[in-house]
Amino acid sequence: MNAPKTELPQGTLDLLVLQVAANGPIHGYGIAQRIKQISREVLQVPQGSLYPALHRLENRKLLAAEWKPSDTGRDARFYRLTPKGRARLQEQTESWARLAEAVGLILGTAGGGAR
């Protein structure tokens, strides 16, 4: 049974892409597949969202890319985290953890749950 699709909050896709790329060079399709796999298919990133995010992160010097042969034998752009990207990933991970904790506290308060 597939879980319903969940919309990503604004800015979250960049964080997820940086996290997946932190594990070593990976092409765009591989990034989308890893996000889908790790999230147990809750998060599915459409190409129309993924590739603009990859270009944005590359333009901001958070990712670097190079063409290499993929598993299929065709050339693909493989993305890797830059030192600047690694620093941004650390900052964003800490910020996301603080936000998740705060939201969890609010959702866990008496009378704060959905009825």
N, CA, C and O atoms as CSV, one atom per row, in Angstrom:
chain,resi,resn,atom,element,x,y,z
A,1,MET,N,N,0.840,-1.183,0.000
A,1,MET,CA,C,0.000,0.000,0.000
A,1,MET,C,C,0.883,1.243,0.000
A,1,MET,O,O,1.768,1.383,0.844
A,2,ASN,N,N,0.640,2.139,-0.943
A,2,ASN,CA,C,1.414,3.370,-1.021
A,2,ASN,C,C,0.818,4.428,-0.118
A,2,ASN,O,O,-0.401,4.588,-0.047
A,3,ALA,N,N,1.684,5.146,0.569
A,3,ALA,CA,C,1.237,6.241,1.418
A,3,ALA,C,C,0.838,7.408,0.517
A,3,ALA,O,O,1.352,7.536,-0.595
A,4,PRO,N,N,-0.078,8.262,0.991
A,4,PRO,CA,C,-0.431,9.424,0.182
A,4,PRO,C,C,0.768,10.349,0.023
A,4,PRO,O,O,1.628,10.418,0.901
A,5,LYS,N,N,0.822,11.057,-1.096
A,5,LYS,CA,C,1.915,11.998,-1.328
A,5,LYS,C,C,1.844,13.123,-0.305
A,5,LYS,O,O,0.762,13.548,0.099
A,6,THR,N,N,3.008,13.595,0.102
A,6,THR,CA,C,3.094,14.688,1.055
A,6,THR,C,C,3.819,15.844,0.384
A,6,THR,O,O,4.883,15.667,-0.209
A,7,GLU,N,N,3.230,17.024,0.486
A,7,GLU,CA,C,3.863,18.219,-0.075
A,7,GLU,C,C,5.036,18.626,0.812
A,7,GLU,O,O,4.937,18.595,2.039
A,8,LEU,N,N,6.136,19.004,0.187
A,8,LEU,CA,C,7.296,19.473,0.935
A,8,LEU,C,C,7.124,20.935,1.306
A,8,LEU,O,O,6.742,21.740,0.457
A,9,PRO,N,N,7.396,21.297,2.556
A,9,PRO,CA,C,7.376,22.722,2.907
A,9,PRO,C,C,8.419,23.481,2.082
A,9,PRO,O,O,9.445,22.920,1.698
A,10,GLN,N,N,8.150,24.751,1.818
A,10,GLN,CA,C,9.052,25.599,1.038
A,10,GLN,C,C,10.486,25.500,1.569
A,10,GLN,O,O,10.709,25.614,2.774
A,11,GLY,N,N,11.442,25.290,0.686
A,11,GLY,CA,C,12.844,25.246,1.065
A,11,GLY,C,C,13.356,23.886,1.512
A,11,GLY,O,O,14.563,23.708,1.674
A,12,THR,N,N,12.469,22.930,1.714
A,12,THR,CA,C,12.879,21.619,2.210
A,12,THR,C,C,13.589,20.790,1.146
A,12,THR,O,O,14.491,20.015,1.467
A,13,LEU,N,N,13.195,20.942,-0.111
A,13,LEU,CA,C,13.796,20.144,-1.176
A,13,LEU,C,C,15.301,20.373,-1.241
A,13,LEU,O,O,16.062,19.418,-1.393
A,14,ASP,N,N,15.739,21.620,-1.130
A,14,ASP,CA,C,17.175,21.907,-1.176
A,14,ASP,C,C,17.918,21.143,-0.085
A,14,ASP,O,O,18.974,20.561,-0.333
A,15,LEU,N,N,17.364,21.148,1.113
A,15,LEU,CA,C,17.974,20.436,2.237
A,15,LEU,C,C,18.079,18.938,1.940
A,15,LEU,O,O,19.116,18.325,2.193
A,16,LEU,N,N,17.018,18.357,1.411
A,16,LEU,CA,C,17.030,16.922,1.116
A,16,LEU,C,C,18.030,16.582,0.020
A,16,LEU,O,O,18.722,15.567,0.100
A,17,VAL,N,N,18.105,17.421,-0.997
A,17,VAL,CA,C,19.067,17.193,-2.088
A,17,VAL,C,C,20.494,17.261,-1.551
A,17,VAL,O,O,21.326,16.415,-1.881
A,18,LEU,N,N,20.776,18.265,-0.726
A,18,LEU,CA,C,22.121,18.379,-0.155
A,18,LEU,C,C,22.458,17.154,0.692
A,18,LEU,O,O,23.581,16.653,0.639
A,19,GLN,N,N,21.495,16.673,1.469
A,19,GLN,CA,C,21.736,15.505,2.317
A,19,GLN,C,C,22.045,14.267,1.473
A,19,GLN,O,O,22.974,13.522,1.784
A,20,VAL,N,N,21.285,14.049,0.428
A,20,VAL,CA,C,21.517,12.874,-0.425
A,20,VAL,C,C,22.866,12.996,-1.138
A,20,VAL,O,O,23.596,12.013,-1.261
A,21,ALA,N,N,23.195,14.198,-1.605
A,21,ALA,CA,C,24.468,14.404,-2.300
A,21,ALA,C,C,25.663,14.305,-1.346
A,21,ALA,O,O,26.788,14.087,-1.795
A,22,ALA,N,N,25.438,14.460,-0.050
A,22,ALA,CA,C,26.524,14.366,0.931
A,22,ALA,C,C,27.129,12.969,0.978
A,22,ALA,O,O,28.251,12.793,1.453
A,23,ASN,N,N,26.391,11.975,0.488
A,23,ASN,CA,C,26.870,10.594,0.519
A,23,ASN,C,C,27.755,10.234,-0.663
A,23,ASN,O,O,28.197,9.091,-0.774
A,24,GLY,N,N,28.021,11.185,-1.545
A,24,GLY,CA,C,28.882,10.938,-2.689
A,24,GLY,C,C,28.196,11.332,-3.978
A,24,GLY,O,O,26.987,11.563,-3.992
A,25,PRO,N,N,28.959,11.413,-5.077
A,25,PRO,CA,C,28.396,11.858,-6.354
A,25,PRO,C,C,27.186,11.012,-6.771
A,25,PRO,O,O,27.192,9.786,-6.668
A,26,ILE,N,N,26.152,11.711,-7.244
A,26,ILE,CA,C,24.916,11.037,-7.624
A,26,ILE,C,C,24.225,11.874,-8.697
A,26,ILE,O,O,24.283,13.104,-8.666
A,27,HIS,N,N,23.573,11.207,-9.643
A,27,HIS,CA,C,22.874,11.938,-10.700
A,27,HIS,C,C,21.460,12.280,-10.259
A,27,HIS,O,O,20.959,11.746,-9.269
A,28,GLY,N,N,20.822,13.174,-11.002
A,28,GLY,CA,C,19.510,13.691,-10.625
A,28,GLY,C,C,18.470,12.620,-10.391
A,28,GLY,O,O,17.775,12.643,-9.375
A,29,TYR,N,N,18.350,11.672,-11.322
A,29,TYR,CA,C,17.371,10.607,-11.155
A,29,TYR,C,C,17.656,9.815,-9.885
A,29,TYR,O,O,16.731,9.423,-9.173
A,30,GLY,N,N,18.934,9.578,-9.599
A,30,GLY,CA,C,19.332,8.856,-8.391
A,30,GLY,C,C,18.939,9.610,-7.127
A,30,GLY,O,O,18.550,9.000,-6.132
A,31,ILE,N,N,19.039,10.937,-7.166
A,31,ILE,CA,C,18.635,11.750,-6.016
A,31,ILE,C,C,17.150,11.567,-5.758
A,31,ILE,O,O,16.735,11.319,-4.626
A,32,ALA,N,N,16.351,11.690,-6.811
A,32,ALA,CA,C,14.895,11.530,-6.666
A,32,ALA,C,C,14.558,10.144,-6.126
A,32,ALA,O,O,13.697,10.013,-5.256
A,33,GLN,N,N,15.226,9.110,-6.633
A,33,GLN,CA,C,14.960,7.740,-6.192
A,33,GLN,C,C,15.347,7.534,-4.731
A,33,GLN,O,O,14.631,6.862,-3.989
A,34,ARG,N,N,16.487,8.114,-4.308
A,34,ARG,CA,C,16.926,7.970,-2.913
A,34,ARG,C,C,15.948,8.658,-1.962
A,34,ARG,O,O,15.621,8.114,-0.907
A,35,ILE,N,N,15.481,9.849,-2.332
A,35,ILE,CA,C,14.514,10.555,-1.491
A,35,ILE,C,C,13.249,9.717,-1.362
A,35,ILE,O,O,12.702,9.570,-0.269
A,36,LYS,N,N,12.794,9.176,-2.463
A,36,LYS,CA,C,11.589,8.337,-2.465
A,36,LYS,C,C,11.804,7.092,-1.605
A,36,LYS,O,O,10.949,6.732,-0.795
A,37,GLN,N,N,12.948,6.441,-1.789
A,37,GLN,CA,C,13.259,5.204,-1.066
A,37,GLN,C,C,13.406,5.450,0.439
A,37,GLN,O,O,12.794,4.748,1.244
A,38,ILE,N,N,14.207,6.434,0.814
A,38,ILE,CA,C,14.467,6.689,2.227
A,38,ILE,C,C,13.199,7.120,2.949
A,38,ILE,O,O,12.999,6.779,4.115
A,39,SER,N,N,12.332,7.876,2.254
A,39,SER,CA,C,11.092,8.353,2.873
A,39,SER,C,C,9.977,7.308,2.831
A,39,SER,O,O,8.834,7.600,3.180
A,40,ARG,N,N,10.309,6.103,2.407
A,40,ARG,CA,C,9.319,5.020,2.267
A,40,ARG,C,C,8.180,5.446,1.351
A,40,ARG,O,O,7.009,5.159,1.604
A,41,GLU,N,N,8.555,6.136,0.284
A,41,GLU,CA,C,7.659,6.577,-0.790
A,41,GLU,C,C,6.679,7.673,-0.376
A,41,GLU,O,O,5.726,7.952,-1.103
A,42,VAL,N,N,6.900,8.293,0.777
A,42,VAL,CA,C,6.048,9.411,1.181
A,42,VAL,C,C,6.410,10.653,0.362
A,42,VAL,O,O,5.532,11.415,-0.043
A,43,LEU,N,N,7.704,10.849,0.123
A,43,LEU,CA,C,8.172,12.004,-0.640
A,43,LEU,C,C,8.568,11.571,-2.039
A,43,LEU,O,O,9.449,10.729,-2.213
A,44,GLN,N,N,7.916,12.149,-3.030
A,44,GLN,CA,C,8.239,11.881,-4.426
A,44,GLN,C,C,8.487,13.220,-5.096
A,44,GLN,O,O,7.604,14.076,-5.144
A,45,VAL,N,N,9.697,13.393,-5.613
A,45,VAL,CA,C,10.102,14.671,-6.176
A,45,VAL,C,C,9.940,14.635,-7.689
A,45,VAL,O,O,10.636,13.880,-8.369
A,46,PRO,N,N,9.027,15.444,-8.222
A,46,PRO,CA,C,8.868,15.473,-9.673
A,46,PRO,C,C,10.063,16.150,-10.345
A,46,PRO,O,O,10.695,17.032,-9.763
A,47,GLN,N,N,10.366,15.729,-11.577
A,47,GLN,CA,C,11.493,16.310,-12.314
A,47,GLN,C,C,11.364,17.816,-12.435
A,47,GLN,O,O,12.366,18.531,-12.419
A,48,GLY,N,N,10.134,18.305,-12.557
A,48,GLY,CA,C,9.897,19.737,-12.694
A,48,GLY,C,C,10.287,20.529,-11.462
A,48,GLY,O,O,10.443,21.748,-11.538
A,49,SER,N,N,10.446,19.868,-10.337
A,49,SER,CA,C,10.920,20.514,-9.107
A,49,SER,C,C,12.393,20.211,-8.867
A,49,SER,O,O,13.146,21.075,-8.418
A,50,LEU,N,N,12.802,18.977,-9.170
A,50,LEU,CA,C,14.165,18.545,-8.865
A,50,LEU,C,C,15.220,19.293,-9.678
A,50,LEU,O,O,16.173,19.831,-9.113
A,51,TYR,N,N,15.054,19.331,-10.992
A,51,TYR,CA,C,16.120,19.900,-11.820
A,51,TYR,C,C,16.305,21.400,-11.610
A,51,TYR,O,O,17.445,21.863,-11.614
A,52,PRO,N,N,15.236,22.186,-11.425
A,52,PRO,CA,C,15.475,23.592,-11.051
A,52,PRO,C,C,16.211,23.715,-9.711
A,52,PRO,O,O,17.047,24.604,-9.544
A,53,ALA,N,N,15.907,22.835,-8.764
A,53,ALA,CA,C,16.604,22.859,-7.469
A,53,ALA,C,C,18.085,22.534,-7.656
A,53,ALA,O,O,18.939,23.187,-7.056
A,54,LEU,N,N,18.395,21.541,-8.474
A,54,LEU,CA,C,19.797,21.186,-8.730
A,54,LEU,C,C,20.543,22.355,-9.363
A,54,LEU,O,O,21.669,22.657,-8.968
A,55,HIS,N,N,19.926,23.015,-10.340
A,55,HIS,CA,C,20.577,24.158,-10.992
A,55,HIS,C,C,20.763,25.312,-10.008
A,55,HIS,O,O,21.804,25.970,-10.007
A,56,ARG,N,N,19.765,25.553,-9.180
A,56,ARG,CA,C,19.844,26.621,-8.174
A,56,ARG,C,C,20.993,26.341,-7.198
A,56,ARG,O,O,21.780,27.236,-6.890
A,57,LEU,N,N,21.085,25.101,-6.717
A,57,LEU,CA,C,22.138,24.737,-5.768
A,57,LEU,C,C,23.520,24.806,-6.418
A,57,LEU,O,O,24.501,25.179,-5.774
A,58,GLU,N,N,23.584,24.447,-7.689
A,58,GLU,CA,C,24.859,24.543,-8.407
A,58,GLU,C,C,25.243,26.015,-8.600
A,58,GLU,O,O,26.405,26.376,-8.415
A,59,ASN,N,N,24.284,26.863,-8.969
A,59,ASN,CA,C,24.561,28.294,-9.157
A,59,ASN,C,C,25.011,28.956,-7.859
A,59,ASN,O,O,25.795,29.905,-7.884
A,60,ARG,N,N,24.518,28.461,-6.728
A,60,ARG,CA,C,24.908,29.006,-5.421
A,60,ARG,C,C,26.207,28.380,-4.900
A,60,ARG,O,O,26.641,28.660,-3.783
A,61,LYS,N,N,26.813,27.533,-5.725
A,61,LYS,CA,C,28.091,26.872,-5.378
A,61,LYS,C,C,27.959,25.912,-4.201
A,61,LYS,O,O,28.935,25.651,-3.498
A,62,LEU,N,N,26.741,25.382,-3.983
A,62,LEU,CA,C,26.519,24.397,-2.929
A,62,LEU,C,C,26.704,22.983,-3.470
A,62,LEU,O,O,27.016,22.056,-2.722
A,63,LEU,N,N,26.508,22.830,-4.775
A,63,LEU,CA,C,26.757,21.575,-5.475
A,63,LEU,C,C,27.684,21.848,-6.646
A,63,LEU,O,O,27.666,22.932,-7.227
A,64,ALA,N,N,28.490,20.861,-6.985
A,64,ALA,CA,C,29.289,20.896,-8.211
A,64,ALA,C,C,28.840,19.704,-9.049
A,64,ALA,O,O,28.442,18.673,-8.507
A,65,ALA,N,N,28.904,19.848,-10.364
A,65,ALA,CA,C,28.429,18.775,-11.237
A,65,ALA,C,C,29.435,18.500,-12.339
A,65,ALA,O,O,30.157,19.388,-12.790
A,66,GLU,N,N,29.460,17.241,-12.759
A,66,GLU,CA,C,30.268,16.873,-13.914
A,66,GLU,C,C,29.590,15.729,-14.653
A,66,GLU,O,O,28.882,14.915,-14.062
A,67,TRP,N,N,29.823,15.690,-15.949
A,67,TRP,CA,C,29.259,14.637,-16.783
A,67,TRP,C,C,30.095,13.372,-16.643
A,67,TRP,O,O,31.322,13.411,-16.729
A,68,LYS,N,N,29.411,12.245,-16.425
A,68,LYS,CA,C,30.072,10.938,-16.334
A,68,LYS,C,C,29.108,9.894,-16.887
A,68,LYS,O,O,27.900,10.127,-16.943
A,69,PRO,N,N,29.647,8.733,-17.299
A,69,PRO,CA,C,28.744,7.655,-17.724
A,69,PRO,C,C,27.949,7.128,-16.526
A,69,PRO,O,O,28.495,6.947,-15.438
A,70,SER,N,N,26.674,6.888,-16.737
A,70,SER,CA,C,25.827,6.326,-15.674
A,70,SER,C,C,25.799,4.812,-15.807
A,70,SER,O,O,26.462,4.247,-16.677
A,71,ASP,N,N,25.032,4.160,-14.948
A,71,ASP,CA,C,24.900,2.701,-14.984
A,71,ASP,C,C,24.342,2.206,-16.313
A,71,ASP,O,O,24.606,1.076,-16.726
A,72,THR,N,N,23.568,3.064,-16.978
A,72,THR,CA,C,22.959,2.675,-18.251
A,72,THR,C,C,23.921,2.848,-19.420
A,72,THR,O,O,23.613,2.454,-20.545
A,73,GLY,N,N,25.102,3.446,-19.151
A,73,GLY,CA,C,26.063,3.692,-20.207
A,73,GLY,C,C,25.914,5.069,-20.831
A,73,GLY,O,O,26.792,5.514,-21.570
A,74,ARG,N,N,24.817,5.742,-20.544
A,74,ARG,CA,C,24.612,7.090,-21.051
A,74,ARG,C,C,25.260,8.082,-20.102
A,74,ARG,O,O,25.350,7.838,-18.898
A,75,ASP,N,N,25.707,9.196,-20.647
A,75,ASP,CA,C,26.280,10.236,-19.791
A,75,ASP,C,C,25.183,10.932,-18.997
A,75,ASP,O,O,24.085,11.166,-19.502
A,76,ALA,N,N,25.499,11.258,-17.744
A,76,ALA,CA,C,24.573,11.971,-16.868
A,76,ALA,C,C,25.383,12.948,-16.024
A,76,ALA,O,O,26.577,12.751,-15.799
A,77,ARG,N,N,24.724,13.992,-15.566
A,77,ARG,CA,C,25.383,14.935,-14.657
A,77,ARG,C,C,25.347,14.355,-13.247
A,77,ARG,O,O,24.283,14.043,-12.713
A,78,PHE,N,N,26.510,14.220,-12.669
A,78,PHE,CA,C,26.635,13.732,-11.303
A,78,PHE,C,C,26.940,14.928,-10.403
A,78,PHE,O,O,27.838,15.725,-10.676
A,79,TYR,N,N,26.172,15.027,-9.329
A,79,TYR,CA,C,26.277,16.151,-8.413
A,79,TYR,C,C,26.986,15.719,-7.136
A,79,TYR,O,O,26.779,14.614,-6.633
A,80,ARG,N,N,27.825,16.611,-6.625
A,80,ARG,CA,C,28.487,16.355,-5.351
A,80,ARG,C,C,28.449,17.629,-4.522
A,80,ARG,O,O,28.373,18.737,-5.052
A,81,LEU,N,N,28.502,17.448,-3.229
A,81,LEU,CA,C,28.480,18.563,-2.294
A,81,LEU,C,C,29.815,19.296,-2.320
A,81,LEU,O,O,30.870,18.663,-2.357
A,82,THR,N,N,29.778,20.607,-2.301
A,82,THR,CA,C,30.991,21.416,-2.179
A,82,THR,C,C,31.214,21.706,-0.691
A,82,THR,O,O,30.322,21.462,0.121
A,83,PRO,N,N,32.384,22.219,-0.327
A,83,PRO,CA,C,32.580,22.604,1.077
A,83,PRO,C,C,31.526,23.620,1.547
A,83,PRO,O,O,31.047,23.539,2.679
A,84,LYS,N,N,31.170,24.567,0.682
A,84,LYS,CA,C,30.126,25.547,1.016
A,84,LYS,C,C,28.779,24.829,1.197
A,84,LYS,O,O,27.995,25.185,2.076
A,85,GLY,N,N,28.524,23.828,0.370
A,85,GLY,CA,C,27.292,23.043,0.482
A,85,GLY,C,C,27.249,22.247,1.775
A,85,GLY,O,O,26.195,22.125,2.399
A,86,ARG,N,N,28.387,21.706,2.176
A,86,ARG,CA,C,28.461,20.940,3.423
A,86,ARG,C,C,28.164,21.855,4.621
A,86,ARG,O,O,27.466,21.453,5.552
A,87,ALA,N,N,28.691,23.074,4.593
A,87,ALA,CA,C,28.420,24.039,5.673
A,87,ALA,C,C,26.934,24.413,5.692
A,87,ALA,O,O,26.330,24.503,6.761
A,88,ARG,N,N,26.342,24.631,4.503
A,88,ARG,CA,C,24.911,24.975,4.437
A,88,ARG,C,C,24.068,23.813,4.925
A,88,ARG,O,O,23.076,24.019,5.625
A,89,LEU,N,N,24.449,22.592,4.566
A,89,LEU,CA,C,23.719,21.412,5.023
A,89,LEU,C,C,23.720,21.347,6.548
A,89,LEU,O,O,22.686,21.069,7.155
A,90,GLN,N,N,24.856,21.597,7.165
A,90,GLN,CA,C,24.962,21.579,8.629
A,90,GLN,C,C,24.043,22.632,9.242
A,90,GLN,O,O,23.306,22.343,10.185
A,91,GLU,N,N,24.087,23.851,8.710
A,91,GLU,CA,C,23.244,24.941,9.224
A,91,GLU,C,C,21.761,24.591,9.096
A,91,GLU,O,O,20.993,24.743,10.046
A,92,GLN,N,N,21.372,24.125,7.918
A,92,GLN,CA,C,19.971,23.833,7.647
A,92,GLN,C,C,19.473,22.639,8.457
A,92,GLN,O,O,18.318,22.616,8.882
A,93,THR,N,N,20.339,21.649,8.672
A,93,THR,CA,C,19.959,20.484,9.469
A,93,THR,C,C,19.678,20.912,10.910
A,93,THR,O,O,18.697,20.473,11.509
A,94,GLU,N,N,20.534,21.763,11.460
A,94,GLU,CA,C,20.326,22.252,12.824
A,94,GLU,C,C,19.058,23.089,12.911
A,94,GLU,O,O,18.294,22.957,13.868
A,95,SER,N,N,18.828,23.942,11.932
A,95,SER,CA,C,17.628,24.777,11.908
A,95,SER,C,C,16.372,23.916,11.804
A,95,SER,O,O,15.384,24.161,12.497
A,96,TRP,N,N,16.415,22.902,10.933
A,96,TRP,CA,C,15.264,22.010,10.757
A,96,TRP,C,C,14.984,21.233,12.049
A,96,TRP,O,O,13.822,21.037,12.403
A,97,ALA,N,N,16.017,20.794,12.751
A,97,ALA,CA,C,15.837,20.054,14.001
A,97,ALA,C,C,15.164,20.935,15.048
A,97,ALA,O,O,14.289,20.470,15.777
A,98,ARG,N,N,15.568,22.213,15.129
A,98,ARG,CA,C,14.935,23.140,16.080
A,98,ARG,C,C,13.464,23.342,15.727
A,98,ARG,O,O,12.601,23.329,16.605
A,99,LEU,N,N,13.185,23.530,14.437
A,99,LEU,CA,C,11.809,23.733,13.994
A,99,LEU,C,C,10.953,22.499,14.269
A,99,LEU,O,O,9.838,22.619,14.777
A,100,ALA,N,N,11.468,21.315,13.936
A,100,ALA,CA,C,10.716,20.072,14.161
A,100,ALA,C,C,10.423,19.871,15.644
A,100,ALA,O,O,9.334,19.433,16.015
A,101,GLU,N,N,11.398,20.192,16.488
A,101,GLU,CA,C,11.189,20.058,17.929
A,101,GLU,C,C,10.101,21.020,18.400
A,101,GLU,O,O,9.236,20.637,19.187
A,102,ALA,N,N,10.136,22.266,17.925
A,102,ALA,CA,C,9.143,23.258,18.338
A,102,ALA,C,C,7.741,22.861,17.873
A,102,ALA,O,O,6.781,22.970,18.636
A,103,VAL,N,N,7.620,22.405,16.634
A,103,VAL,CA,C,6.322,21.971,16.123
A,103,VAL,C,C,5.839,20.763,16.909
A,103,VAL,O,O,4.659,20.677,17.246
A,104,GLY,N,N,6.735,19.829,17.206
A,104,GLY,CA,C,6.384,18.655,18.002
A,104,GLY,C,C,5.861,19.043,19.379
A,104,GLY,O,O,4.912,18.442,19.882
A,105,LEU,N,N,6.484,20.045,19.983
A,105,LEU,CA,C,6.022,20.512,21.295
A,105,LEU,C,C,4.609,21.078,21.197
A,105,LEU,O,O,3.762,20.809,22.049
A,106,ILE,N,N,4.368,21.855,20.164
A,106,ILE,CA,C,3.040,22.457,20.001
A,106,ILE,C,C,1.997,21.385,19.708
A,106,ILE,O,O,0.906,21.425,20.277
A,107,LEU,N,N,2.301,20.444,18.848
A,107,LEU,CA,C,1.345,19.381,18.512
A,107,LEU,C,C,1.095,18.451,19.688
A,107,LEU,O,O,0.043,17.818,19.771
A,108,GLY,N,N,2.056,18.368,20.595
A,108,GLY,CA,C,1.920,17.486,21.753
A,108,GLY,C,C,1.246,18.118,22.953
A,108,GLY,O,O,1.061,17.454,23.973
A,109,THR,N,N,0.870,19.393,22.857
A,109,THR,CA,C,0.244,20.048,24.005
A,109,THR,C,C,-1.183,19.564,24.194
A,109,THR,O,O,-1.843,19.154,23.240
A,110,ALA,N,N,-1.645,19.615,25.418
A,110,ALA,CA,C,-3.010,19.196,25.751
A,110,ALA,C,C,-4.001,20.048,24.981
A,110,ALA,O,O,-3.907,21.276,24.972
A,111,GLY,N,N,-4.946,19.392,24.338
A,111,GLY,CA,C,-5.979,20.088,23.604
A,111,GLY,C,C,-5.509,20.620,22.256
A,111,GLY,O,O,-6.287,21.245,21.535
A,112,GLY,N,N,-4.245,20.378,21.906
A,112,GLY,CA,C,-3.722,20.907,20.652
A,112,GLY,C,C,-3.875,19.978,19.476
A,112,GLY,O,O,-3.573,20.360,18.346
A,113,GLY,N,N,-4.340,18.757,19.716
A,113,GLY,CA,C,-4.444,17.783,18.637
A,113,GLY,C,C,-5.661,17.994,17.768
A,113,GLY,O,O,-6.576,18.736,18.128
A,114,ALA,N,N,-5.667,17.332,16.612
A,114,ALA,CA,C,-6.813,17.419,15.700
A,114,ALA,C,C,-7.997,16.707,16.331
A,114,ALA,O,O,-7.827,15.716,17.041
A,115,ARG,N,N,-9.182,17.206,16.074
A,115,ARG,CA,C,-10.393,16.608,16.640
A,115,ARG,C,C,-11.236,16.018,15.546
A,115,ARG,O,O,-12.302,15.466,15.818
